[in-house]
């Protein structure tokens, strides 16, 4: 995304996309056995770019 939050466009004017990991669409026993803390991320562990993205949310 651009600095203003808009989508970046390629030479043909189409939005630039990238592959990202997806959240699992189904849960297993392993997910429920894992503590909540394992799904949390401390602010200190985030990069500057990730903090900016979080602030936009």
C-alpha positions as CSV (number, residue, x, y, z in Angstrom):
1,X,0.0,0.0,0.0
2,X,1.0,3.6,-0.5
3,X,1.9,5.9,2.4
4,X,-1.7,7.2,2.3
5,X,-3.1,3.7,2.6
6,X,-4.2,3.4,-1.0
7,X,-3.4,0.3,-3.1
8,X,-0.3,0.4,-5.2
9,X,-0.9,0.0,-8.9
10,X,1.3,-1.8,-11.5
11,X,2.1,-0.3,-14.9
12,X,-1.3,-1.4,-16.3
13,X,-3.1,0.3,-13.4
14,X,-4.1,-3.0,-11.6
15,X,-3.6,-3.3,-7.8
16,X,-0.4,-5.0,-6.9
17,X,-1.1,-8.1,-4.8
18,X,1.1,-10.5,-2.9
19,X,0.7,-13.9,-1.3
20,X,0.2,-14.0,2.4
21,X,-0.3,-16.8,4.9
22,X,-4.0,-17.4,5.6
23,X,-5.7,-18.0,8.9
24,X,-6.7,-21.7,9.2
25,X,-10.3,-22.2,8.2
26,X,-10.7,-25.1,10.5
27,X,-9.6,-25.6,14.0
28,X,-8.1,-28.8,15.5
29,X,-7.7,-30.1,19.0
30,X,-4.2,-28.7,18.9
31,X,-5.5,-25.1,18.5
32,X,-7.7,-25.4,21.6
33,X,-5.0,-27.0,23.6
34,X,-2.6,-24.1,22.9
35,X,-2.7,-21.3,25.5
36,X,-4.1,-17.8,24.6
37,X,-0.7,-16.3,25.2
38,X,0.8,-18.1,22.2
39,X,-1.5,-16.2,19.9
40,X,-0.6,-12.8,21.3
41,X,2.3,-10.6,20.1
42,X,4.0,-8.0,22.3
43,X,4.4,-4.5,20.9
44,X,8.2,-4.7,21.2
45,X,8.2,-7.7,18.8
46,X,6.5,-5.7,16.0
47,X,8.5,-3.9,13.4
48,X,7.8,-0.2,12.7
49,X,5.9,-1.2,9.6
50,X,3.7,-3.7,11.5
51,X,3.0,-1.0,14.2
52,X,1.8,1.4,11.5
53,X,-0.4,-1.3,10.0
54,X,-1.9,-2.1,13.5
55,X,-2.5,1.6,14.1
56,X,-4.5,1.8,10.9
57,X,-6.7,-1.1,12.0
